[in-house]
Amino acid sequence: MAKKKKGPRQPVGLKCSVCGAFGYITQFNKTNERLKKQTTGKTTFPLKKYCNRCRKATKFKTAKKLK
Ligand SMILES: [Zn+2]
């Protein structure tokens, strides 16, 4: 399957915090995230995304490892 890449860009799954539906797969830069935390004290998560199951925009949290 896909090669496991090492680096700051990590693929993450996004899960709806309301219904728990697995919604999106995205990548985010861990280094970037850390910098953001340091400078603004905020992270990019949870994200507001459209959930197909809830049929509205909900907060999405990062899910654990992708298969
Ligand atoms: Zn949902």
N, CA, C, O and the ligand as a Tripos MOL2 file, in Angstrom:
@<TRIPOS>MOLECULE
protein
  269   267    68     0     0
PROTEIN
NO_CHARGES

@<TRIPOS>ATOM
      1 N           0.8350   -1.2080    0.0000 N.3       1 MET1
      2 CA          0.0000    0.0000    0.0000 C.3       1 MET1
      3 C           0.8660    1.2540    0.0000 C.2       1 MET1
      4 O           2.0410    1.2150   -0.3650 O.2       1 MET1
      5 N           0.2890    2.3230    0.4000 N.am      2 ALA2
      6 CA          1.0040    3.5990    0.3430 C.3       2 ALA2
      7 C           2.2150    3.6040    1.2630 C.2       2 ALA2
      8 O           2.2260    3.0230    2.3480 O.2       2 ALA2
      9 N           3.1890    4.2650    0.7870 N.am      3 LYS3
     10 CA          4.4150    4.3490    1.5760 C.3       3 LYS3
     11 C           4.2010    5.2490    2.7830 C.2       3 LYS3
     12 O           3.4650    6.2350    2.7420 O.2       3 LYS3
     13 N           4.8510    4.8800    3.8150 N.am      4 LYS4
     14 CA          4.7660    5.7050    5.0120 C.3       4 LYS4
     15 C           5.8250    6.7980    4.9060 C.2       4 LYS4
     16 O           7.0300    6.5520    4.9650 O.2       4 LYS4
     17 N           5.3320    7.9710    4.7530 N.am      5 LYS5
     18 CA          6.2640    9.0930    4.6130 C.3       5 LYS5
     19 C           6.5370    9.7090    5.9670 C.2       5 LYS5
     20 O           5.6500    9.8870    6.8020 O.2       5 LYS5
     21 N           7.7600   10.0150    6.1370 N.am      6 LYS6
     22 CA          8.1020   10.7320    7.3670 C.3       6 LYS6
     23 C           8.1970   12.2110    7.0470 C.2       6 LYS6
     24 O           8.7540   12.6130    6.0260 O.2       6 LYS6
     25 N           7.6530   12.9910    7.9220 N.am      7 GLY7
     26 CA          7.7050   14.4310    7.6950 C.3       7 GLY7
     27 C           6.6490   15.1190    8.5040 C.2       7 GLY7
     28 O           5.8480   14.4820    9.1880 O.2       7 GLY7
     29 N           6.6560   16.4170    8.4210 N.am      8 PRO8
     30 CA          5.7020   17.1690    9.2200 C.3       8 PRO8
     31 C           4.2690   17.0810    8.7170 C.2       8 PRO8
     32 O           3.3190   17.3120    9.4650 O.2       8 PRO8
     33 N           4.1290   16.7450    7.4440 N.am      9 ARG9
     34 CA          2.7690   16.6640    6.9240 C.3       9 ARG9
     35 C           2.1750   15.3120    7.2440 C.2       9 ARG9
     36 O           2.6410   14.2840    6.7520 O.2       9 ARG9
     37 N           1.1550   15.3160    8.0590 N.am     10 GLN10
     38 CA          0.5550   14.0710    8.4870 C.3      10 GLN10
     39 C          -0.8700   13.9650    7.9670 C.2      10 GLN10
     40 O          -1.6610   14.8980    8.1060 O.2      10 GLN10
     41 N          -1.1900   12.8290    7.3700 N.am     11 PRO11
     42 CA         -2.5780   12.6360    6.9620 C.3      11 PRO11
     43 C          -3.4380   12.3510    8.1900 C.2      11 PRO11
     44 O          -3.0900   11.5210    9.0300 O.2      11 PRO11
     45 N          -4.5280   13.0280    8.2740 N.am     12 VAL12
     46 CA         -5.4290   12.7940    9.3920 C.3      12 VAL12
     47 C          -6.8520   12.6330    8.8860 C.2      12 VAL12
     48 O          -7.2230   13.1720    7.8440 O.2      12 VAL12
     49 N          -7.6180   11.9020    9.6230 N.am     13 GLY13
     50 CA         -9.0240   11.7780    9.3000 C.3      13 GLY13
     51 C          -9.7860   12.7990   10.1210 C.2      13 GLY13
     52 O          -9.3990   13.1340   11.2400 O.2      13 GLY13
     53 N         -10.8500   13.2760    9.5620 N.am     14 LEU14
     54 CA        -11.6800   14.2150   10.3060 C.3      14 LEU14
     55 C         -13.0210   13.5670   10.6080 C.2      14 LEU14
     56 O         -13.6940   13.0360    9.7250 O.2      14 LEU14
     57 N         -13.3810   13.6250   11.8560 N.am     15 LYS15
     58 CA        -14.5950   12.9790   12.3230 C.3      15 LYS15
     59 C         -15.5660   14.0340   12.8100 C.2      15 LYS15
     60 O         -15.1730   15.0040   13.4570 O.2      15 LYS15
     61 N         -16.8100   13.8430   12.5020 N.am     16 CYS16
     62 CA        -17.8370   14.7540   12.9830 C.3      16 CYS16
     63 C         -17.9780   14.5880   14.4900 C.2      16 CYS16
     64 O         -18.1280   13.4730   14.9880 O.2      16 CYS16
     65 N         -17.9300   15.6840   15.2000 N.am     17 SER17
     66 CA        -18.0120   15.5980   16.6620 C.3      17 SER17
     67 C         -19.4500   15.4120   17.1280 C.2      17 SER17
     68 O         -19.6900   15.1170   18.2980 O.2      17 SER17
     69 N         -20.3940   15.5810   16.2300 N.am     18 VAL18
     70 CA        -21.8020   15.4350   16.6040 C.3      18 VAL18
     71 C         -22.2680   13.9890   16.4310 C.2      18 VAL18
     72 O         -22.7490   13.3610   17.3750 O.2      18 VAL18
     73 N         -22.1190   13.4710   15.2070 N.am     19 CYS19
     74 CA        -22.6150   12.1170   14.9500 C.3      19 CYS19
     75 C         -21.4820   11.0990   14.8490 C.2      19 CYS19
     76 O         -21.7270    9.8930   14.8250 O.2      19 CYS19
     77 N         -20.2560   11.5830   14.7890 N.am     20 GLY20
     78 CA        -19.1280   10.6650   14.7460 C.3      20 GLY20
     79 C         -18.8340   10.0980   13.3790 C.2      20 GLY20
     80 O         -17.9890    9.2150   13.2320 O.2      20 GLY20
     81 N         -19.5330   10.6040   12.3740 N.am     21 ALA21
     82 CA        -19.3030   10.1220   11.0230 C.3      21 ALA21
     83 C         -17.9330   10.5520   10.5370 C.2      21 ALA21
     84 O         -17.4750   11.6690   10.7790 O.2      21 ALA21
     85 N         -17.3090    9.6340    9.8520 N.am     22 PHE22
     86 CA        -16.0060    9.9250    9.2960 C.3      22 PHE22
     87 C         -16.1970   10.7510    8.0390 C.2      22 PHE22
     88 O         -16.7610   10.2730    7.0540 O.2      22 PHE22
     89 N         -15.7360   11.9710    8.0700 N.am     23 GLY23
     90 CA        -16.0670   12.8730    6.9700 C.3      23 GLY23
     91 C         -14.9770   13.1270    5.9650 C.2      23 GLY23
     92 O         -15.1840   12.9650    4.7630 O.2      23 GLY23
     93 N         -13.8320   13.5190    6.4360 N.am     24 TYR24
     94 CA        -12.8170   13.9800    5.5020 C.3      24 TYR24
     95 C         -11.4610   13.3950    5.8460 C.2      24 TYR24
     96 O         -11.1720   13.0050    6.9780 O.2      24 TYR24
     97 N         -10.6620   13.3590    4.8220 N.am     25 ILE25
     98 CA         -9.2620   13.0410    5.0480 C.3      25 ILE25
     99 C          -8.4660   14.2410    4.5830 C.2      25 ILE25
    100 O          -8.6400   14.7330    3.4680 O.2      25 ILE25
    101 N          -7.6260   14.6820    5.4230 N.am     26 THR26
    102 CA         -6.8480   15.8520    5.0680 C.3      26 THR26
    103 C          -5.4250   15.6840    5.5520 C.2      26 THR26
    104 O          -5.0760   14.6960    6.1990 O.2      26 THR26
    105 N          -4.6370   16.6410    5.2340 N.am     27 GLN27
    106 CA         -3.2700   16.6330    5.7250 C.3      27 GLN27
    107 C          -3.0320   17.9310    6.4580 C.2      27 GLN27
    108 O          -3.5130   18.9890    6.0520 O.2      27 GLN27
    109 N          -2.3120   17.8450    7.5040 N.am     28 PHE28
    110 CA         -1.9050   19.0900    8.1130 C.3      28 PHE28
    111 C          -0.4570   19.0160    8.5480 C.2      28 PHE28
    112 O           0.0920   17.9490    8.8220 O.2      28 PHE28
    113 N           0.1080   20.1420    8.5970 N.am     29 ASN29
    114 CA          1.5180   20.2270    8.9090 C.3      29 ASN29
    115 C           1.6940   20.3380   10.4200 C.2      29 ASN29
    116 O           1.3310   21.3370   11.0410 O.2      29 ASN29
    117 N           2.2510   19.3010   10.9740 N.am     30 LYS30
    118 CA          2.4100   19.2660   12.4260 C.3      30 LYS30
    119 C           3.2880   20.3990   12.9260 C.2      30 LYS30
    120 O           3.0310   20.9930   13.9730 O.2      30 LYS30
    121 N           4.3000   20.6760   12.1790 N.am     31 THR31
    122 CA          5.2070   21.7500   12.5670 C.3      31 THR31
    123 C           4.4620   23.0720   12.5610 C.2      31 THR31
    124 O           4.5860   23.8960   13.4670 O.2      31 THR31
    125 N           3.7000   23.2340   11.5260 N.am     32 ASN32
    126 CA          2.8970   24.4340   11.3710 C.3      32 ASN32
    127 C           1.9180   24.5850   12.5320 C.2      32 ASN32
    128 O           1.7440   25.6630   13.0990 O.2      32 ASN32
    129 N           1.3030   23.4840   12.8530 N.am     33 GLU33
    130 CA          0.3220   23.4500   13.9330 C.3      33 GLU33
    131 C           0.9560   23.8530   15.2500 C.2      33 GLU33
    132 O           0.3720   24.5790   16.0540 O.2      33 GLU33
    133 N           2.1430   23.3700   15.4410 N.am     34 ARG34
    134 CA          2.8500   23.6660   16.6740 C.3      34 ARG34
    135 C           3.1870   25.1550   16.7400 C.2      34 ARG34
    136 O           3.0600   25.7980   17.7820 O.2      34 ARG34
    137 N           3.6130   25.6700   15.6110 N.am     35 LEU35
    138 CA          3.9490   27.0910   15.5430 C.3      35 LEU35
    139 C           2.7180   27.9430   15.8280 C.2      35 LEU35
    140 O           2.7710   28.9440   16.5420 O.2      35 LEU35
    141 N           1.6400   27.5150   15.2580 N.am     36 LYS36
    142 CA          0.4050   28.2470   15.4210 C.3      36 LYS36
    143 C          -0.0030   28.2920   16.8870 C.2      36 LYS36
    144 O          -0.4380   29.3200   17.4050 O.2      36 LYS36
    145 N           0.1500   27.1590   17.5280 N.am     37 LYS37
    146 CA         -0.1780   27.0450   18.9400 C.3      37 LYS37
    147 C           0.6610   28.0060   19.7600 C.2      37 LYS37
    148 O           0.1790   28.6640   20.6820 O.2      37 LYS37
    149 N           1.9150   28.0650   19.3990 N.am     38 GLN38
    150 CA          2.8340   28.9130   20.1550 C.3      38 GLN38
    151 C           2.5260   30.3860   19.9640 C.2      38 GLN38
    152 O           2.6190   31.1830   20.8970 O.2      38 GLN38
    153 N           2.1610   30.7280   18.7550 N.am     39 THR39
    154 CA          1.9880   32.1480   18.4590 C.3      39 THR39
    155 C           0.5980   32.6550   18.8280 C.2      39 THR39
    156 O           0.4450   33.7580   19.3530 O.2      39 THR39
    157 N          -0.4110   31.8340   18.5450 N.am     40 THR40
    158 CA         -1.7680   32.3230   18.7770 C.3      40 THR40
    159 C          -2.4660   31.6080   19.9270 C.2      40 THR40
    160 O          -3.4820   32.0800   20.4370 O.2      40 THR40
    161 N          -1.9200   30.4800   20.3240 N.am     41 GLY41
    162 CA         -2.5520   29.7140   21.3850 C.3      41 GLY41
    163 C          -3.7490   28.9300   20.8960 C.2      41 GLY41
    164 O          -4.4520   28.2800   21.6700 O.2      41 GLY41
    165 N          -3.9650   29.0050   19.5970 N.am     42 LYS42
    166 CA         -5.1000   28.2820   19.0360 C.3      42 LYS42
    167 C          -4.6180   27.2410   18.0410 C.2      42 LYS42
    168 O          -3.5700   27.3850   17.4110 O.2      42 LYS42
    169 N          -5.3970   26.2130   17.9230 N.am     43 THR43
    170 CA         -5.0890   25.2230   16.9180 C.3      43 THR43
    171 C          -6.1200   25.3140   15.8060 C.2      43 THR43
    172 O          -7.1300   26.0050   15.9300 O.2      43 THR43
    173 N          -5.8540   24.6190   14.7380 N.am     44 THR44
    174 CA         -6.7920   24.6590   13.6220 C.3      44 THR44
    175 C          -7.9540   23.6880   13.8430 C.2      44 THR44
    176 O          -8.9100   23.6610   13.0680 O.2      44 THR44
    177 N          -7.8560   22.8920   14.9100 N.am     45 PHE45
    178 CA         -8.9080   21.9270   15.1780 C.3      45 PHE45
    179 C          -9.6510   22.3040   16.4420 C.2      45 PHE45
    180 O          -9.0380   22.8590   17.3530 O.2      45 PHE45
    181 N         -10.9120   22.0360   16.5400 N.am     46 PRO46
    182 CA        -11.7390   21.4130   15.5210 C.3      46 PRO46
    183 C         -12.0700   22.3630   14.3680 C.2      46 PRO46
    184 O         -12.1150   23.5830   14.5260 O.2      46 PRO46
    185 N         -12.2890   21.7780   13.2510 N.am     47 LEU47
    186 CA        -12.6470   22.5500   12.0740 C.3      47 LEU47
    187 C         -14.1500   22.5260   11.8840 C.2      47 LEU47
    188 O         -14.8360   21.5820   12.2780 O.2      47 LEU47
    189 N         -14.6320   23.5680   11.2840 N.am     48 LYS48
    190 CA        -16.0480   23.5580   10.9620 C.3      48 LYS48
    191 C         -16.2050   23.0790    9.5280 C.2      48 LYS48
    192 O         -15.7020   23.6860    8.5820 O.2      48 LYS48
    193 N         -16.9150   21.9800    9.4030 N.am     49 LYS49
    194 CA        -17.0880   21.3870    8.0870 C.3      49 LYS49
    195 C         -18.5350   20.9350    7.9170 C.2      49 LYS49
    196 O         -19.3130   20.8260    8.8650 O.2      49 LYS49
    197 N         -18.8370   20.6870    6.6720 N.am     50 TYR50
    198 CA        -20.1830   20.1970    6.3990 C.3      50 TYR50
    199 C         -20.2280   18.6930    6.5980 C.2      50 TYR50
    200 O         -19.4150   17.9570    6.0390 O.2      50 TYR50
    201 N         -21.1700   18.2490    7.3850 N.am     51 CYS51
    202 CA        -21.3190   16.8250    7.6220 C.3      51 CYS51
    203 C         -22.4810   16.2960    6.7950 C.2      51 CYS51
    204 O         -23.5830   16.8440    6.8160 O.2      51 CYS51
    205 N         -22.2160   15.2390    6.0800 N.am     52 ASN52
    206 CA        -23.2570   14.6700    5.2220 C.3      52 ASN52
    207 C         -24.3710   14.0120    6.0330 C.2      52 ASN52
    208 O         -25.5340   14.0050    5.6300 O.2      52 ASN52
    209 N         -23.9900   13.4650    7.1750 N.am     53 ARG53
    210 CA        -25.0040   12.7670    7.9600 C.3      53 ARG53
    211 C         -25.8910   13.7600    8.7180 C.2      53 ARG53
    212 O         -27.1120   13.6150    8.7670 O.2      53 ARG53
    213 N         -25.2460   14.7690    9.3060 N.am     54 CYS54
    214 CA        -26.0110   15.7830   10.0330 C.3      54 CYS54
    215 C         -26.6730   16.7650    9.0720 C.2      54 CYS54
    216 O         -27.6310   17.4520    9.4220 O.2      54 CYS54
    217 N         -26.1500   16.8130    7.8750 N.am     55 ARG55
    218 CA        -26.6320   17.7310    6.8450 C.3      55 ARG55
    219 C         -26.5260   19.1860    7.2980 C.2      55 ARG55
    220 O         -27.3780   20.0240    7.0050 O.2      55 ARG55
    221 N         -25.4940   19.4300    7.9900 N.am     56 LYS56
    222 CA        -25.1810   20.8120    8.3620 C.3      56 LYS56
    223 C         -23.7090   20.8920    8.7460 C.2      56 LYS56
    224 O         -23.0180   19.8820    8.8740 O.2      56 LYS56
    225 N         -23.2640   22.1080    8.9200 N.am     57 ALA57
    226 CA        -21.8600   22.2940    9.2850 C.3      57 ALA57
    227 C         -21.6800   21.9950   10.7650 C.2      57 ALA57
    228 O         -22.3600   22.5610   11.6210 O.2      57 ALA57
    229 N         -20.7720   21.1140   11.0370 N.am     58 THR58
    230 CA        -20.5030   20.7470   12.4240 C.3      58 THR58
    231 C         -19.0040   20.8450   12.6660 C.2      58 THR58
    232 O         -18.2160   21.0900   11.7530 O.2      58 THR58
    233 N         -18.6470   20.6490   13.8960 N.am     59 LYS59
    234 CA        -17.2260   20.6570   14.2100 C.3      59 LYS59
    235 C         -16.6390   19.2860   13.9260 C.2      59 LYS59
    236 O         -17.1980   18.2490   14.2840 O.2      59 LYS59
    237 N         -15.5250   19.3230   13.2870 N.am     60 PHE60
    238 CA        -14.8350   18.0870   12.9750 C.3      60 PHE60
    239 C         -13.5480   17.9980   13.7640 C.2      60 PHE60
    240 O         -12.7540   18.9370   13.8130 O.2      60 PHE60
    241 N         -13.3670   16.8640   14.3690 N.am     61 LYS61
    242 CA        -12.1350   16.6540   15.1080 C.3      61 LYS61
    243 C         -11.2900   15.6410   14.3780 C.2      61 LYS61
    244 O         -11.7750   14.8820   13.5390 O.2      61 LYS61
    245 N         -10.0420   15.6430   14.7070 N.am     62 THR62
    246 CA         -9.1540   14.6890   14.0720 C.3      62 THR62
    247 C          -9.4300   13.2980   14.6270 C.2      62 THR62
    248 O          -9.5670   13.1020   15.8350 O.2      62 THR62
    249 N          -9.5040   12.3650   13.7330 N.am     63 ALA63
    250 CA         -9.6790   10.9910   14.1440 C.3      63 ALA63
    251 C          -8.3030   10.3600   14.2700 C.2      63 ALA63
    252 O          -7.2950   10.9290   13.8510 O.2      63 ALA63
    253 N          -8.2870    9.2050   14.8420 N.am     64 LYS64
    254 CA         -7.0100    8.5230   14.9980 C.3      64 LYS64
    255 C          -6.4880    8.0290   13.6600 C.2      64 LYS64
    256 O          -7.0220    8.3440   12.5970 O.2      64 LYS64
    257 N          -5.4640    7.2730   13.7500 N.am     65 LYS65
    258 CA         -4.7390    6.8370   12.5560 C.3      65 LYS65
    259 C          -5.6410    6.3270   11.4470 C.2      65 LYS65
    260 O          -6.6670    5.6830   11.6700 O.2      65 LYS65
    261 N          -5.2110    6.6440   10.2670 N.am     66 LEU66
    262 CA         -5.9320    6.1390    9.1010 C.3      66 LEU66
    263 C          -5.4490    4.7300    8.8160 C.2      66 LEU66
    264 O          -4.3310    4.3400    9.1540 O.2      66 LEU66
    265 N          -6.3140    4.0030    8.1970 N.am     67 LYS67
    266 CA         -5.9220    2.6360    7.8610 C.3      67 LYS67
    267 C          -5.0820    2.6240    6.6050 C.2      67 LYS67
    268 O          -4.6530    1.5590    6.1600 O.2      67 LYS67
    269 ZN        -22.3180   14.6360   11.7010 Zn       68 ZN68
@<TRIPOS>BOND
     1     1     2 1
     2     2     3 1
     3     3     4 2
     4     3     5 am
     5     5     6 1
     6     6     7 1
     7     7     8 2
     8     7     9 am
     9     9    10 1
    10    10    11 1
    11    11    12 2
    12    11    13 am
    13    13    14 1
    14    14    15 1
    15    15    16 2
    16    15    17 am
    17    17    18 1
    18    18    19 1
    19    19    20 2
    20    19    21 am
    21    21    22 1
    22    22    23 1
    23    23    24 2
    24    23    25 am
    25    25    26 1
    26    26    27 1
    27    27    28 2
    28    27    29 am
    29    29    30 1
    30    30    31 1
    31    31    32 2
    32    31    33 am
    33    33    34 1
    34    34    35 1
    35    35    36 2
    36    35    37 am
    37    37    38 1
    38    38    39 1
    39    39    40 2
    40    39    41 am
    41    41    42 1
    42    42    43 1
    43    43    44 2
    44    43    45 am
    45    45    46 1
    46    46    47 1
    47    47    48 2
    48    47    49 am
    49    49    50 1
    50    50    51 1
    51    51    52 2
    52    51    53 am
    53    53    54 1
    54    54    55 1
    55    55    56 2
    56    55    57 am
    57    57    58 1
    58    58    59 1
    59    59    60 2
    60    59    61 am
    61    61    62 1
    62    62    63 1
    63    63    64 2
    64    63    65 am
    65    65    66 1
    66    66    67 1
    67    67    68 2
    68    67    69 am
    69    69    70 1
    70    70    71 1
    71    71    72 2
    72    71    73 am
    73    73    74 1
    74    74    75 1
    75    75    76 2
    76    75    77 am
    77    77    78 1
    78    78    79 1
    79    79    80 2
    80    79    81 am
    81    81    82 1
    82    82    83 1
    83    83    84 2
    84    83    85 am
    85    85    86 1
    86    86    87 1
    87    87    88 2
    88    87    89 am
    89    89    90 1
    90    90    91 1
    91    91    92 2
    92    91    93 am
    93    93    94 1
    94    94    95 1
    95    95    96 2
    96    95    97 am
    97    97    98 1
    98    98    99 1
    99    99   100 2
   100    99   101 am
   101   101   102 1
   102   102   103 1
   103   103   104 2
   104   103   105 am
   105   105   106 1
   106   106   107 1
   107   107   108 2
   108   107   109 am
   109   109   110 1
   110   110   111 1
   111   111   112 2
   112   111   113 am
   113   113   114 1
   114   114   115 1
   115   115   116 2
   116   115   117 am
   117   117   118 1
   118   118   119 1
   119   119   120 2
   120   119   121 am
   121   121   122 1
   122   122   123 1
   123   123   124 2
   124   123   125 am
   125   125   126 1
   126   126   127 1
   127   127   128 2
   128   127   129 am
   129   129   130 1
   130   130   131 1
   131   131   132 2
   132   131   133 am
   133   133   134 1
   134   134   135 1
   135   135   136 2
   136   135   137 am
   137   137   138 1
   138   138   139 1
   139   139   140 2
   140   139   141 am
   141   141   142 1
   142   142   143 1
   143   143   144 2
   144   143   145 am
   145   145   146 1
   146   146   147 1
   147   147   148 2
   148   147   149 am
   149   149   150 1
   150   150   151 1
   151   151   152 2
   152   151   153 am
   153   153   154 1
   154   154   155 1
   155   155   156 2
   156   155   157 am
   157   157   158 1
   158   158   159 1
   159   159   160 2
   160   159   161 am
   161   161   162 1
   162   162   163 1
   163   163   164 2
   164   163   165 am
   165   165   166 1
   166   166   167 1
   167   167   168 2
   168   167   169 am
   169   169   170 1
   170   170   171 1
   171   171   172 2
   172   171   173 am
   173   173   174 1
   174   174   175 1
   175   175   176 2
   176   175   177 am
   177   177   178 1
   178   178   179 1
   179   179   180 2
   180   179   181 am
   181   181   182 1
   182   182   183 1
   183   183   184 2
   184   183   185 am
   185   185   186 1
   186   186   187 1
   187   187   188 2
   188   187   189 am
   189   189   190 1
   190   190   191 1
   191   191   192 2
   192   191   193 am
   193   193   194 1
   194   194   195 1
   195   195   196 2
   196   195   197 am
   197   197   198 1
   198   198   199 1
   199   199   200 2
   200   199   201 am
   201   201   202 1
   202   202   203 1
   203   203   204 2
   204   203   205 am
   205   205   206 1
   206   206   207 1
   207   207   208 2
   208   207   209 am
   209   209   210 1
   210   210   211 1
   211   211   212 2
   212   211   213 am
   213   213   214 1
   214   214   215 1
   215   215   216 2
   216   215   217 am
   217   217   218 1
   218   218   219 1
   219   219   220 2
   220   219   221 am
   221   221   222 1
   222   222   223 1
   223   223   224 2
   224   223   225 am
   225   225   226 1
   226   226   227 1
   227   227   228 2
   228   227   229 am
   229   229   230 1
   230   230   231 1
   231   231   232 2
   232   231   233 am
   233   233   234 1
   234   234   235 1
   235   235   236 2
   236   235   237 am
   237   237   238 1
   238   238   239 1
   239   239   240 2
   240   239   241 am
   241   241   242 1
   242   242   243 1
   243   243   244 2
   244   243   245 am
   245   245   246 1
   246   246   247 1
   247   247   248 2
   248   247   249 am
   249   249   250 1
   250   250   251 1
   251   251   252 2
   252   251   253 am
   253   253   254 1
   254   254   255 1
   255   255   256 2
   256   255   257 am
   257   257   258 1
   258   258   259 1
   259   259   260 2
   260   259   261 am
   261   261   262 1
   262   262   263 1
   263   263   264 2
   264   263   265 am
   265   265   266 1
   266   266   267 1
   267   267   268 2
@<TRIPOS>SUBSTRUCTURE
     1 MET1         2 RESIDUE 1 A MET
     2 ALA2         6 RESIDUE 1 A ALA
     3 LYS3        10 RESIDUE 1 A LYS
     4 LYS4        14 RESIDUE 1 A LYS
     5 LYS5        18 RESIDUE 1 A LYS
     6 LYS6        22 RESIDUE 1 A LYS
     7 GLY7        26 RESIDUE 1 A GLY
     8 PRO8        30 RESIDUE 1 A PRO
     9 ARG9        34 RESIDUE 1 A ARG
    10 GLN10       38 RESIDUE 1 A GLN
    11 PRO11       42 RESIDUE 1 A PRO
    12 VAL12       46 RESIDUE 1 A VAL
    13 GLY13       50 RESIDUE 1 A GLY
    14 LEU14       54 RESIDUE 1 A LEU
    15 LYS15       58 RESIDUE 1 A LYS
    16 CYS16       62 RESIDUE 1 A CYS
    17 SER17       66 RESIDUE 1 A SER
    18 VAL18       70 RESIDUE 1 A VAL
    19 CYS19       74 RESIDUE 1 A CYS
    20 GLY20       78 RESIDUE 1 A GLY
    21 ALA21       82 RESIDUE 1 A ALA
    22 PHE22       86 RESIDUE 1 A PHE
    23 GLY23       90 RESIDUE 1 A GLY
    24 TYR24       94 RESIDUE 1 A TYR
    25 ILE25       98 RESIDUE 1 A ILE
    26 THR26      102 RESIDUE 1 A THR
    27 GLN27      106 RESIDUE 1 A GLN
    28 PHE28      110 RESIDUE 1 A PHE
    29 ASN29      114 RESIDUE 1 A ASN
    30 LYS30      118 RESIDUE 1 A LYS
    31 THR31      122 RESIDUE 1 A THR
    32 ASN32      126 RESIDUE 1 A ASN
    33 GLU33      130 RESIDUE 1 A GLU
    34 ARG34      134 RESIDUE 1 A ARG
    35 LEU35      138 RESIDUE 1 A LEU
    36 LYS36      142 RESIDUE 1 A LYS
    37 LYS37      146 RESIDUE 1 A LYS
    38 GLN38      150 RESIDUE 1 A GLN
    39 THR39      154 RESIDUE 1 A THR
    40 THR40      158 RESIDUE 1 A THR
    41 GLY41      162 RESIDUE 1 A GLY
    42 LYS42      166 RESIDUE 1 A LYS
    43 THR43      170 RESIDUE 1 A THR
    44 THR44      174 RESIDUE 1 A THR
    45 PHE45      178 RESIDUE 1 A PHE
    46 PRO46      182 RESIDUE 1 A PRO
    47 LEU47      186 RESIDUE 1 A LEU
    48 LYS48      190 RESIDUE 1 A LYS
    49 LYS49      194 RESIDUE 1 A LYS
    50 TYR50      198 RESIDUE 1 A TYR
    51 CYS51      202 RESIDUE 1 A CYS
    52 ASN52      206 RESIDUE 1 A ASN
    53 ARG53      210 RESIDUE 1 A ARG
    54 CYS54      214 RESIDUE 1 A CYS
    55 ARG55      218 RESIDUE 1 A ARG
    56 LYS56      222 RESIDUE 1 A LYS
    57 ALA57      226 RESIDUE 1 A ALA
    58 THR58      230 RESIDUE 1 A THR
    59 LYS59      234 RESIDUE 1 A LYS
    60 PHE60      238 RESIDUE 1 A PHE
    61 LYS61      242 RESIDUE 1 A LYS
    62 THR62      246 RESIDUE 1 A THR
    63 ALA63      250 RESIDUE 1 A ALA
    64 LYS64      254 RESIDUE 1 A LYS
    65 LYS65      258 RESIDUE 1 A LYS
    66 LEU66      262 RESIDUE 1 A LEU
    67 LYS67      266 RESIDUE 1 A LYS
    68 ZN68       269 GROUP 0 **** ****
